[in-house]
Amino acid sequence: MPVSNNDEPYYCSEQIKIPLDLPDIMKEFTKAAIRTQPKDILGWSTSYFVALYNGEEPPVKERYEIPVATQKTDSALTIGILKIFHKQLSSHVDVTRHIIEEKWEALSLPKELLDEILHVGNLNGIFSWREFLVIAVVTISIDIQSALKNICDIITDDPEGGPSRILFNDFEFFFNRFIQLDGGIPAENAKELIEYFKMMSNRNNGFVQPSFFKASDCPAWFTKE
Protein backbone atom coordinates (compact mmCIF):
# COMPACT_ATOMS: atom_id res chain seq x y z
CA MET A 1 0.00 0.00 0.00
CA PRO A 2 1.44 3.44 -0.88
CA VAL A 3 2.52 5.62 2.06
CA SER A 4 2.44 9.41 2.20
CA ASN A 5 5.20 11.65 3.56
CA ASN A 6 3.65 11.66 7.03
CA ASP A 7 3.66 7.85 7.14
CA GLU A 8 -0.12 7.65 6.73
CA PRO A 9 -1.38 5.28 4.01
CA TYR A 10 -3.27 6.76 1.12
CA TYR A 11 -5.31 5.07 -1.55
CA CYS A 12 -5.15 5.40 -5.29
CA SER A 13 -8.23 5.29 -7.49
CA GLU A 14 -7.63 1.66 -8.42
CA GLN A 15 -7.92 0.63 -4.75
CA ILE A 16 -11.23 2.38 -4.11
CA LYS A 17 -14.03 0.08 -5.21
CA ILE A 18 -17.31 1.86 -5.96
CA PRO A 19 -20.33 -0.45 -6.29
CA LEU A 20 -21.81 -0.37 -9.77
CA ASP A 21 -25.29 0.16 -8.33
CA LEU A 22 -24.26 3.12 -6.12
CA PRO A 23 -25.96 5.70 -8.41
CA ASP A 24 -29.24 3.78 -8.15
CA ILE A 25 -28.85 3.43 -4.38
CA MET A 26 -28.31 7.18 -3.99
CA LYS A 27 -31.19 7.96 -6.34
CA GLU A 28 -33.56 5.86 -4.22
CA PHE A 29 -32.15 7.43 -1.06
CA THR A 30 -32.81 10.93 -2.40
CA LYS A 31 -36.37 10.04 -3.39
CA ALA A 32 -36.95 8.52 0.05
CA ALA A 33 -35.64 11.62 1.80
CA ILE A 34 -37.88 13.90 -0.28
CA ARG A 35 -40.96 11.80 0.46
CA THR A 36 -40.23 11.42 4.16
CA GLN A 37 -38.90 14.93 4.94
CA PRO A 38 -37.09 13.85 8.14
CA LYS A 39 -36.34 16.57 10.68
CA ASP A 40 -32.93 15.08 11.48
CA ILE A 41 -31.55 14.09 8.09
CA LEU A 42 -28.31 12.64 9.51
CA GLY A 43 -30.04 10.47 12.09
CA TRP A 44 -32.63 9.36 9.57
CA SER A 45 -29.95 8.56 6.98
CA THR A 46 -28.19 6.31 9.46
CA SER A 47 -31.42 4.45 10.22
CA TYR A 48 -32.17 4.21 6.49
CA PHE A 49 -28.89 2.56 5.50
CA VAL A 50 -28.73 0.35 8.61
CA ALA A 51 -32.21 -0.96 7.74
CA LEU A 52 -31.14 -1.66 4.14
CA TYR A 53 -27.99 -3.42 5.32
CA ASN A 54 -30.00 -5.60 7.72
CA GLY A 55 -32.63 -6.39 5.10
CA GLU A 56 -35.31 -4.53 7.10
CA GLU A 57 -38.00 -2.07 6.09
CA PRO A 58 -36.43 1.44 5.98
CA PRO A 59 -38.21 4.43 7.57
CA VAL A 60 -39.65 5.79 4.31
CA LYS A 61 -43.07 7.27 3.57
CA GLU A 62 -44.88 6.10 0.45
CA ARG A 63 -45.50 9.71 -0.56
CA TYR A 64 -44.84 13.26 0.60
CA GLU A 65 -47.53 14.37 3.05
CA ILE A 66 -48.86 17.91 2.91
CA PRO A 67 -49.72 18.99 6.48
CA VAL A 68 -53.47 19.17 6.99
CA ALA A 69 -55.53 20.48 9.89
CA THR A 70 -57.45 17.27 10.61
CA GLN A 71 -55.59 16.08 13.67
CA LYS A 72 -56.49 16.70 17.28
CA THR A 73 -53.09 18.27 17.83
CA ASP A 74 -50.06 19.17 15.74
CA SER A 75 -48.12 16.19 17.06
CA ALA A 76 -45.86 15.52 14.03
CA LEU A 77 -47.38 12.03 13.97
CA THR A 78 -49.12 11.32 10.66
CA ILE A 79 -50.80 8.51 8.76
CA GLY A 80 -47.67 8.19 6.62
CA ILE A 81 -45.44 7.77 9.67
CA LEU A 82 -47.75 5.21 11.27
CA LYS A 83 -47.77 3.36 7.95
CA ILE A 84 -43.96 3.22 8.11
CA PHE A 85 -44.10 1.84 11.65
CA HIS A 86 -46.71 -0.74 10.68
CA LYS A 87 -44.55 -1.98 7.82
CA GLN A 88 -41.60 -2.23 10.18
CA LEU A 89 -43.37 -3.75 13.18
CA SER A 90 -46.51 -5.58 12.05
CA SER A 91 -44.55 -8.82 11.81
CA HIS A 92 -44.00 -8.50 15.57
CA VAL A 93 -47.01 -9.82 17.46
CA ASP A 94 -45.61 -8.14 20.56
CA VAL A 95 -43.24 -5.20 20.93
CA THR A 96 -41.49 -3.30 23.71
CA ARG A 97 -40.93 0.37 24.39
CA HIS A 98 -37.30 -0.01 23.32
CA ILE A 99 -38.27 -1.42 19.91
CA ILE A 100 -40.70 1.43 19.25
CA GLU A 101 -38.29 4.06 20.58
CA GLU A 102 -35.68 3.06 17.98
CA LYS A 103 -38.16 3.64 15.14
CA TRP A 104 -39.55 6.75 16.84
CA GLU A 105 -36.17 8.42 17.23
CA ALA A 106 -35.20 7.65 13.63
CA LEU A 107 -37.96 10.04 12.54
CA SER A 108 -37.22 12.62 15.26
CA LEU A 109 -40.69 12.42 16.77
CA PRO A 110 -41.26 14.06 20.17
CA LYS A 111 -40.52 11.73 23.07
CA GLU A 112 -43.35 13.32 25.06
CA LEU A 113 -45.88 12.04 22.53
CA LEU A 114 -44.58 8.48 22.79
CA ASP A 115 -44.75 8.73 26.58
CA GLU A 116 -48.36 9.93 26.34
CA ILE A 117 -49.42 7.10 24.01
CA LEU A 118 -47.83 4.47 26.25
CA HIS A 119 -49.41 6.03 29.34
CA VAL A 120 -52.90 6.34 27.87
CA GLY A 121 -52.78 2.76 26.62
CA ASN A 122 -51.23 1.49 29.86
CA LEU A 123 -48.62 -0.20 27.68
CA ASN A 124 -45.77 -1.51 29.79
CA GLY A 125 -43.16 -4.23 29.35
CA ILE A 126 -44.18 -6.40 26.39
CA PHE A 127 -47.39 -5.36 24.64
CA SER A 128 -49.31 -5.87 21.42
CA TRP A 129 -48.29 -3.79 18.41
CA ARG A 130 -51.95 -3.47 17.46
CA GLU A 131 -52.82 -2.04 20.88
CA PHE A 132 -50.13 0.60 20.42
CA LEU A 133 -51.50 1.35 16.96
CA VAL A 134 -55.01 1.80 18.38
CA ILE A 135 -53.91 4.56 20.75
CA ALA A 136 -51.63 6.19 18.16
CA VAL A 137 -54.44 6.35 15.58
CA VAL A 138 -56.87 7.83 18.11
CA THR A 139 -54.25 10.50 18.83
CA ILE A 140 -54.39 11.80 15.25
CA SER A 141 -58.11 11.27 14.57
CA ILE A 142 -60.98 13.68 15.18
CA ASP A 143 -63.72 11.06 15.56
CA ILE A 144 -64.37 7.33 15.22
CA GLN A 145 -65.09 7.47 11.49
CA SER A 146 -61.81 9.24 10.80
CA ALA A 147 -60.02 6.76 13.08
CA LEU A 148 -61.44 3.84 11.10
CA LYS A 149 -60.53 5.46 7.79
CA ASN A 150 -57.03 6.17 9.08
CA ILE A 151 -56.49 2.57 10.22
CA CYS A 152 -57.65 1.33 6.82
CA ASP A 153 -55.16 3.66 5.11
CA ILE A 154 -52.38 2.52 7.43
CA ILE A 155 -52.68 -1.27 7.33
CA THR A 156 -54.07 -1.81 3.81
CA ASP A 157 -52.06 -3.68 1.21
CA ASP A 158 -53.70 -1.65 -1.55
CA PRO A 159 -51.44 0.76 -3.45
CA GLU A 160 -51.50 4.49 -2.74
CA GLY A 161 -54.79 5.96 -3.93
CA GLY A 162 -56.55 2.59 -3.86
CA PRO A 163 -59.69 1.68 -1.89
CA SER A 164 -57.74 0.97 1.34
CA ARG A 165 -59.34 -2.42 1.90
CA ILE A 166 -58.64 -4.43 5.03
CA LEU A 167 -59.85 -7.85 6.13
CA PHE A 168 -63.07 -7.87 8.15
CA ASN A 169 -61.41 -9.59 11.13
CA ASP A 170 -58.85 -6.77 11.35
CA PHE A 171 -61.55 -4.15 10.88
CA GLU A 172 -63.71 -5.70 13.61
CA PHE A 173 -60.82 -5.61 16.10
CA PHE A 174 -60.12 -1.92 15.53
CA PHE A 175 -63.82 -1.04 15.33
CA ASN A 176 -64.46 -2.58 18.76
CA ARG A 177 -61.39 -0.94 20.33
CA PHE A 178 -62.28 2.49 18.93
CA ILE A 179 -65.86 2.05 20.16
CA GLN A 180 -64.56 1.26 23.65
CA LEU A 181 -62.31 4.31 23.68
CA ASP A 182 -64.78 6.70 22.07
CA GLY A 183 -67.84 5.83 24.12
CA GLY A 184 -70.04 8.02 21.95
CA ILE A 185 -71.75 5.40 19.79
CA PRO A 186 -74.71 3.60 21.40
CA ALA A 187 -74.40 -0.18 21.67
CA GLU A 188 -77.38 -0.77 19.36
CA ASN A 189 -75.86 1.45 16.65
CA ALA A 190 -72.51 -0.33 17.00
CA LYS A 191 -74.20 -3.72 16.65
CA GLU A 192 -76.05 -2.67 13.49
CA LEU A 193 -72.90 -1.14 12.01
CA ILE A 194 -70.69 -4.18 12.52
CA GLU A 195 -73.39 -6.46 11.11
CA TYR A 196 -73.60 -4.19 8.07
CA PHE A 197 -69.82 -4.19 7.55
CA LYS A 198 -69.77 -7.98 7.92
CA MET A 199 -72.44 -8.24 5.20
CA MET A 200 -70.50 -5.86 2.94
CA SER A 201 -67.28 -7.80 3.47
CA ASN A 202 -69.04 -11.01 2.43
CA ARG A 203 -69.86 -9.30 -0.86
CA ASN A 204 -66.29 -8.06 -1.28
CA ASN A 205 -64.09 -11.13 -0.76
CA GLY A 206 -63.83 -10.59 2.99
CA PHE A 207 -62.73 -6.95 2.82
CA VAL A 208 -64.05 -3.71 4.33
CA GLN A 209 -63.15 -0.30 2.90
CA PRO A 210 -63.81 3.32 3.96
CA SER A 211 -66.29 3.98 1.14
CA PHE A 212 -68.72 1.69 3.01
CA PHE A 213 -68.90 4.19 5.89
CA LYS A 214 -70.91 6.71 3.88
CA ALA A 215 -72.92 4.34 1.70
CA SER A 216 -76.61 5.21 1.42
CA ASP A 217 -77.64 1.96 3.12
CA CYS A 218 -75.09 2.21 5.95
CA PRO A 219 -76.82 2.26 9.37
CA ALA A 220 -76.69 5.47 11.43
CA TRP A 221 -73.53 5.98 13.47
CA PHE A 222 -75.36 8.01 16.08
CA THR A 223 -78.94 8.00 17.32
CA LYS A 224 -80.67 11.20 16.28
CA GLU A 225 -82.21 13.18 19.11
C-alpha positions as CSV (number, residue, x, y, z in Angstrom):
1,M,0.0,0.0,0.0
2,P,1.4,3.4,-0.9
3,V,2.5,5.6,2.1
4,S,2.4,9.4,2.2
5,N,5.2,11.6,3.6
6,N,3.7,11.7,7.0
7,D,3.7,7.8,7.1
8,E,-0.1,7.6,6.7
9,P,-1.4,5.3,4.0
10,Y,-3.3,6.8,1.1
11,Y,-5.3,5.1,-1.5
12,C,-5.2,5.4,-5.3
13,S,-8.2,5.3,-7.5
14,E,-7.6,1.7,-8.4
15,Q,-7.9,0.6,-4.8
16,I,-11.2,2.4,-4.1
17,K,-14.0,0.1,-5.2
18,I,-17.3,1.9,-6.0
19,P,-20.3,-0.5,-6.3
20,L,-21.8,-0.4,-9.8
21,D,-25.3,0.2,-8.3
22,L,-24.3,3.1,-6.1
23,P,-26.0,5.7,-8.4
24,D,-29.2,3.8,-8.1
25,I,-28.9,3.4,-4.4
26,M,-28.3,7.2,-4.0
27,K,-31.2,8.0,-6.3
28,E,-33.6,5.9,-4.2
29,F,-32.2,7.4,-1.1
30,T,-32.8,10.9,-2.4
31,K,-36.4,10.0,-3.4
32,A,-37.0,8.5,0.0
33,A,-35.6,11.6,1.8
34,I,-37.9,13.9,-0.3
35,R,-41.0,11.8,0.5
36,T,-40.2,11.4,4.2
37,Q,-38.9,14.9,4.9
38,P,-37.1,13.9,8.1
39,K,-36.3,16.6,10.7
40,D,-32.9,15.1,11.5
41,I,-31.5,14.1,8.1
42,L,-28.3,12.6,9.5
43,G,-30.0,10.5,12.1
44,W,-32.6,9.4,9.6
45,S,-29.9,8.6,7.0
46,T,-28.2,6.3,9.5
47,S,-31.4,4.4,10.2
48,Y,-32.2,4.2,6.5
49,F,-28.9,2.6,5.5
50,V,-28.7,0.4,8.6
51,A,-32.2,-1.0,7.7
52,L,-31.1,-1.7,4.1
53,Y,-28.0,-3.4,5.3
54,N,-30.0,-5.6,7.7
55,G,-32.6,-6.4,5.1
56,E,-35.3,-4.5,7.1
57,E,-38.0,-2.1,6.1
58,P,-36.4,1.4,6.0
59,P,-38.2,4.4,7.6
60,V,-39.6,5.8,4.3
61,K,-43.1,7.3,3.6
62,E,-44.9,6.1,0.4
63,R,-45.5,9.7,-0.6
64,Y,-44.8,13.3,0.6
65,E,-47.5,14.4,3.1
66,I,-48.9,17.9,2.9
67,P,-49.7,19.0,6.5
68,V,-53.5,19.2,7.0
69,A,-55.5,20.5,9.9
70,T,-57.4,17.3,10.6
71,Q,-55.6,16.1,13.7
72,K,-56.5,16.7,17.3
73,T,-53.1,18.3,17.8
74,D,-50.1,19.2,15.7
75,S,-48.1,16.2,17.1
76,A,-45.9,15.5,14.0
77,L,-47.4,12.0,14.0
78,T,-49.1,11.3,10.7
79,I,-50.8,8.5,8.8
80,G,-47.7,8.2,6.6
81,I,-45.4,7.8,9.7
82,L,-47.8,5.2,11.3
83,K,-47.8,3.4,8.0
84,I,-44.0,3.2,8.1
85,F,-44.1,1.8,11.7
86,H,-46.7,-0.7,10.7
87,K,-44.6,-2.0,7.8
88,Q,-41.6,-2.2,10.2
89,L,-43.4,-3.7,13.2
90,S,-46.5,-5.6,12.0
91,S,-44.5,-8.8,11.8
92,H,-44.0,-8.5,15.6
93,V,-47.0,-9.8,17.5
94,D,-45.6,-8.1,20.6
95,V,-43.2,-5.2,20.9
96,T,-41.5,-3.3,23.7
97,R,-40.9,0.4,24.4
98,H,-37.3,0.0,23.3
99,I,-38.3,-1.4,19.9
100,I,-40.7,1.4,19.3
101,E,-38.3,4.1,20.6
102,E,-35.7,3.1,18.0
103,K,-38.2,3.6,15.1
104,W,-39.5,6.8,16.8
105,E,-36.2,8.4,17.2
106,A,-35.2,7.6,13.6
107,L,-38.0,10.0,12.5
108,S,-37.2,12.6,15.3
109,L,-40.7,12.4,16.8
110,P,-41.3,14.1,20.2
111,K,-40.5,11.7,23.1
112,E,-43.4,13.3,25.1
113,L,-45.9,12.0,22.5
114,L,-44.6,8.5,22.8
115,D,-44.7,8.7,26.6
116,E,-48.4,9.9,26.3
117,I,-49.4,7.1,24.0
118,L,-47.8,4.5,26.2
119,H,-49.4,6.0,29.3
120,V,-52.9,6.3,27.9
121,G,-52.8,2.8,26.6
122,N,-51.2,1.5,29.9
123,L,-48.6,-0.2,27.7
124,N,-45.8,-1.5,29.8
125,G,-43.2,-4.2,29.3
126,I,-44.2,-6.4,26.4
127,F,-47.4,-5.4,24.6
128,S,-49.3,-5.9,21.4
129,W,-48.3,-3.8,18.4
130,R,-52.0,-3.5,17.5
131,E,-52.8,-2.0,20.9
132,F,-50.1,0.6,20.4
133,L,-51.5,1.3,17.0
134,V,-55.0,1.8,18.4
135,I,-53.9,4.6,20.8
136,A,-51.6,6.2,18.2
137,V,-54.4,6.4,15.6
138,V,-56.9,7.8,18.1
139,T,-54.3,10.5,18.8
140,I,-54.4,11.8,15.2
141,S,-58.1,11.3,14.6
142,I,-61.0,13.7,15.2
143,D,-63.7,11.1,15.6
144,I,-64.4,7.3,15.2
145,Q,-65.1,7.5,11.5
146,S,-61.8,9.2,10.8
147,A,-60.0,6.8,13.1
148,L,-61.4,3.8,11.1
149,K,-60.5,5.5,7.8
150,N,-57.0,6.2,9.1
151,I,-56.5,2.6,10.2
152,C,-57.6,1.3,6.8
153,D,-55.2,3.7,5.1
154,I,-52.4,2.5,7.4
155,I,-52.7,-1.3,7.3
156,T,-54.1,-1.8,3.8
157,D,-52.1,-3.7,1.2
158,D,-53.7,-1.7,-1.5
159,P,-51.4,0.8,-3.5
160,E,-51.5,4.5,-2.7
161,G,-54.8,6.0,-3.9
162,G,-56.6,2.6,-3.9
163,P,-59.7,1.7,-1.9
164,S,-57.7,1.0,1.3
165,R,-59.3,-2.4,1.9
166,I,-58.6,-4.4,5.0
167,L,-59.9,-7.9,6.1
168,F,-63.1,-7.9,8.1
169,N,-61.4,-9.6,11.1
170,D,-58.9,-6.8,11.4
171,F,-61.6,-4.2,10.9
172,E,-63.7,-5.7,13.6
173,F,-60.8,-5.6,16.1
174,F,-60.1,-1.9,15.5
175,F,-63.8,-1.0,15.3
176,N,-64.5,-2.6,18.8
177,R,-61.4,-0.9,20.3
178,F,-62.3,2.5,18.9
179,I,-65.9,2.1,20.2
180,Q,-64.6,1.3,23.6
181,L,-62.3,4.3,23.7
182,D,-64.8,6.7,22.1
183,G,-67.8,5.8,24.1
184,G,-70.0,8.0,21.9
185,I,-71.7,5.4,19.8
186,P,-74.7,3.6,21.4
187,A,-74.4,-0.2,21.7
188,E,-77.4,-0.8,19.4
189,N,-75.9,1.4,16.7
190,A,-72.5,-0.3,17.0
191,K,-74.2,-3.7,16.6
192,E,-76.1,-2.7,13.5
193,L,-72.9,-1.1,12.0
194,I,-70.7,-4.2,12.5
195,E,-73.4,-6.5,11.1
196,Y,-73.6,-4.2,8.1
197,F,-69.8,-4.2,7.6
198,K,-69.8,-8.0,7.9
199,M,-72.4,-8.2,5.2
200,M,-70.5,-5.9,2.9
201,S,-67.3,-7.8,3.5
202,N,-69.0,-11.0,2.4
203,R,-69.9,-9.3,-0.9
204,N,-66.3,-8.1,-1.3
205,N,-64.1,-11.1,-0.8
206,G,-63.8,-10.6,3.0
207,F,-62.7,-7.0,2.8
208,V,-64.0,-3.7,4.3
209,Q,-63.1,-0.3,2.9
210,P,-63.8,3.3,4.0
211,S,-66.3,4.0,1.1
212,F,-68.7,1.7,3.0
213,F,-68.9,4.2,5.9
214,K,-70.9,6.7,3.9
215,A,-72.9,4.3,1.7
216,S,-76.6,5.2,1.4
217,D,-77.6,2.0,3.1
218,C,-75.1,2.2,5.9
219,P,-76.8,2.3,9.4
220,A,-76.7,5.5,11.4
221,W,-73.5,6.0,13.5
222,F,-75.4,8.0,16.1
223,T,-78.9,8.0,17.3
224,K,-80.7,11.2,16.3
225,E,-82.2,13.2,19.1
